[in-house]
Amino acid sequence: MEEKEITISLCIIVKNEEKTLGRCLDSVKDMCDEIVIVDTGSTDRTKEIAQQYTDRIFDFTWIDDFAAARNFAFSQATRDYILWLDADDILLDEDREKLLTLKRNIDPLVDVVSMLYHYAFDQYGKVSFSFRRNRLVKRNKNFRWVGAVHEYLAVSGNTLNSDICVTHRRIQGHNSDRNLKIFERRKDKGEPFYPRDLYYYGNELFDHQLHSRAIEVYLEFLETEQGWVEDKISACGKLADCFEALGKKQQQLEYIFKSFEYASPRAEFCCRLGFYFLNEKRYEQSISWYKLATRLEKPADSSGFMVEACWTWLPHLQLCVCYDRLGQYELAYEHNELARRYHPENPQVLYNKTYLEGILAQKSSEQKSH
């Protein structure tokens, strides 16, 4: 017997999202059977725009708690599954088709569907930063959001890791101080910070270039010896960045290596080490770390943060630089071509190609003349 197509409630919490909400809803309205909008205090045209798509619009008094707002939104949903997005997210055409296919064919035993989150892009539109999030959940499981800031959806049961992607299209400067202010208010009230809170508080301080304060918070987080391993690895990278910004090279190196205590080497940290030794003009050591980055396979559980360049073209581009500095132009050219396979329009790659072809042609001419 053919399975009945599931129904989906879309839940979004908003505040002053007039510039993004329509774009988001246009990208998913045909896939959703119900749209629930929870407004936390908009003073612009957000609610007016929402009314063009749904009459299920609710007000929620803001209490500096994103999980509370999302849980309220989930409580208003009435369909089989709940899909959640932010107002500055969209689904591209390919991902809309994948979601429609999933809607028609999903195994009814699936409780949770995770989707890739394409969070940042380079100047050529290629994904530069991505990770997974649990996006579609069975409503009758009553999964709850946890955390006042950088909240997460606590799930269990049968999870499907789909290839559907949600694309982030953030407007620059949008709510840039909001999360830090929430953390500071919570701190002033003496509220307890759990390990996950410390990690994300450190991130907010880091993003605001408050490096010394960020170091204190990241160290406090690591000293708890708790929290998600991916957050510990990320904190090591942020600590290395903080120490670099403060000109403390030894501590920078220390926390790059410390990341290896939590998991096998990641390409991001191999590239960090390669760059460190490249700046020190220790080219052989730089080469060894960049080569390792090219040989690694992404972890089977790729739910952590991934800098795509480090797993693809960047180490080859840097190997080109190292070999050029050592006068090994054939190897430099070889790695530049490998980088070009991933990133054919990159101007640095194209410059290197012309530069190295000129050197190799000159060397060939000189050899023939002798």
Secondary structure, 3 states (H helix, E strand, C coil): CCCCCCCEEEEEEECCCCCCHHHHHHHHCCCCCEEEEEECCCCCCHHHHHCCCCCCEEECCCCCCHHHHHHHHHHCCCCCEEEECCCCEECCHHHHHHHHHHHHHCCCCCCEEEEEEEEEECCCCCEEEEEEEEEEEEHHHCCEEECCCCCEEECCCCEEEEEEEEEECCCCCCCCCHHHHHHHHHHHCCCCCCHHHHHHHHHHHHHCCCHHHHHHHHHHHHHCCCCCHHHHHHHHHHHHHHHHHCCCHHHHHHHHHHHHHCCCCCHHHHHHHHHHHHHCCCHHHHHHHHHHHHHCCCCCCCCCCEEHHHHCCHHHHHHHHHHHHCCCHHHHHHHHHHHHHHCCCCHHHHHHHHHHHHHHHHHHHHHHHC
